[in-house]
Amino acid sequence: MKKKKQQLTLDFDVIQKFEKTISTVNELRTGIFAPIDKISANSKTYKDFIQNNRKRSIETSWGKTIIKGNILTQTHRDLLDCIIAGAKEIKELEGGGIAIYFSTTDVLKSYSGKQNTNTKWLKDKLDEIQNSSIEFKQENTNDYYSFSIIDSHAYSTKHNSFGLILTPAYRKFFEEQLTINYKKELPKLLKVKSALLKAIIRFFWTHSVSSTMDIVTLLKTIGFPVDSIRMKQKAVKEIKDNTDLLLEYGIVFEPKSKLIYRKSGFENSISFLGSAKQNKLTDKKDDN
């Protein structure tokens, strides 16, 4: 199919990019955040992770990703989304790090949909992100990135709020990558109880027009253990049982075990920003 190009002139700095968007597209396309909400010691994902010296490796048509240290989940992605979307202030630090100041009360309420004061749990999750590292080799380019997302997090008396610092290496990754904004859609996304469906929705939202993908290929892309027949069958059933829900997010189930996404298929304000290096947004009409 012909490529559909959208031109975007970039006249903003990296702080504005963090303020205007929420994640890089490739973080949501390459299985960095596993399609689970918590770790089970008996799960195949965890057993494989331990057997591989605490590493997860995923290869997709967008690149090869290795996650080390901890298994990052949809819960970690949810919290990062809530923190960035609800930031009180975002500022650049000397040395290249990015400081994000936020209310733990507001973040926990956004995440859970109700009043929540379990800041210890939030800090534990941020520790898990901080103690994880990511390697990403982008397909069909010489671009290679190695980074941790969070450098540190603590309460700031100066800003009278909690804050975290994103590493200079992650800042570079974010700055140079195509990023996506679904801040207005985030409350609706957080209502999805299934981590698998949430990962699928995030994946399809990274396509600016449309995408069609075979379910098994999709599961592999988002980091689901497709080599387990039982797990694969369970995942396919979960998708088929939730076709009405997926339709609300622009995703249609096709009888031949495919999912079809059209951005125009549901009301949304999802948008994208390119990088200073690209100076434009280019996306295929059908990105599978």
Secondary structure as the mmCIF struct_conf table of DSSP 4:
data_model
#
loop_
_struct_conf.conf_type_id
_struct_conf.id
_struct_conf.beg_label_comp_id
_struct_conf.beg_label_asym_id
_struct_conf.beg_label_seq_id
_struct_conf.end_label_comp_id
_struct_conf.end_label_asym_id
_struct_conf.end_label_seq_id
HELX_LH_PP_P HELX_LH_PP_P1 LYS A 2 LYS A 2
STRN STRN1 LYS A 3 GLN A 6
HELX_RH_AL_P HELX_RH_AL_P1 VAL A 14 LYS A 20
STRN STRN2 SER A 23 THR A 24
HELX_RH_AL_P HELX_RH_AL_P2 VAL A 25 ARG A 29
TURN_TY1_P TURN_TY1_P1 THR A 30 GLY A 31
BEND BEND1 ILE A 32 PHE A 33
STRN STRN3 ALA A 34 ALA A 34
BEND BEND2 PRO A 35 PRO A 35
BEND BEND3 ASP A 37 LYS A 38
TURN_TY1_P TURN_TY1_P2 ALA A 41 ASN A 42
BEND BEND4 SER A 43 SER A 43
HELX_RH_AL_P HELX_RH_AL_P3 LYS A 44 GLN A 51
TURN_TY1_P TURN_TY1_P3 ASN A 52 ASN A 53
BEND BEND5 ARG A 54 ARG A 54
STRN STRN4 LYS A 55 THR A 60
TURN_TY1_P TURN_TY1_P4 SER A 61 TRP A 62
STRN STRN5 GLY A 63 LYS A 68
BEND BEND6 GLY A 69 ASN A 70
STRN STRN6 THR A 73 THR A 73
HELX_RH_AL_P HELX_RH_AL_P4 GLN A 74 ALA A 85
TURN_TY1_P TURN_TY1_P5 GLY A 86 GLY A 86
BEND BEND7 LYS A 88 LYS A 88
STRN STRN7 GLU A 89 GLU A 92
TURN_TY1_P TURN_TY1_P6 GLU A 94 GLY A 95
BEND BEND8 GLY A 96 GLY A 96
STRN STRN8 ILE A 98 PHE A 102
HELX_RH_AL_P HELX_RH_AL_P5 THR A 104 SER A 112
BEND BEND9 GLY A 113 LYS A 114
HELX_RH_AL_P HELX_RH_AL_P6 THR A 119 GLN A 130
TURN_TY1_P TURN_TY1_P7 ASN A 131 ASN A 131
STRN STRN9 SER A 133 GLN A 138
TURN_TY1_P TURN_TY1_P8 GLU A 139 ASN A 140
BEND BEND10 THR A 141 ASN A 142
STRN STRN10 TYR A 144 PHE A 147
BEND BEND11 ILE A 149 ILE A 149
STRN STRN11 ILE A 150 SER A 156
TURN_TY1_P TURN_TY1_P9 THR A 157 ASN A 160
STRN STRN12 SER A 161 LEU A 166
HELX_RH_AL_P HELX_RH_AL_P7 PRO A 168 GLU A 176
BEND BEND12 GLN A 177 GLN A 177
STRN STRN13 THR A 179 ASN A 181
TURN_TY1_P TURN_TY1_P10 LYS A 183 GLU A 185
HELX_RH_AL_P HELX_RH_AL_P8 LEU A 186 LEU A 190
TURN_TY1_P TURN_TY1_P11 LYS A 191 LYS A 191
HELX_RH_AL_P HELX_RH_AL_P9 ALA A 195 TRP A 205
TURN_TY1_P TURN_TY1_P12 THR A 206 THR A 206
BEND BEND13 SER A 208 VAL A 209
STRN STRN14 SER A 210 ASP A 214
HELX_RH_AL_P HELX_RH_AL_P10 ILE A 215 THR A 221
TURN_TY1_P TURN_TY1_P13 ILE A 222 GLY A 223
TURN_TY1_P TURN_TY1_P14 VAL A 226 ASP A 227
HELX_RH_AL_P HELX_RH_AL_P11 ILE A 229 ASP A 241
TURN_TY1_P TURN_TY1_P15 ASN A 242 ASN A 242
HELX_RH_AL_P HELX_RH_AL_P12 THR A 243 LEU A 247
TURN_TY1_P TURN_TY1_P16 GLU A 248 GLY A 250
STRN STRN15 ILE A 251 GLU A 254
TURN_TY1_P TURN_TY1_P17 PRO A 255 SER A 257
STRN STRN16 LYS A 258 ARG A 262
HELX_RH_3T_P HELX_RH_3T_P1 LYS A 263 GLY A 265
BEND BEND14 PHE A 266 PHE A 266
STRN STRN17 SER A 271 LEU A 273
TURN_TY1_P TURN_TY1_P18 ALA A 276 GLN A 278
BEND BEND15 LYS A 280 LYS A 280
STRN STRN18 LEU A 281 LYS A 284
BEND BEND16 LYS A 285 LYS A 285
STRN STRN19 ASP A 286 ASP A 286
#
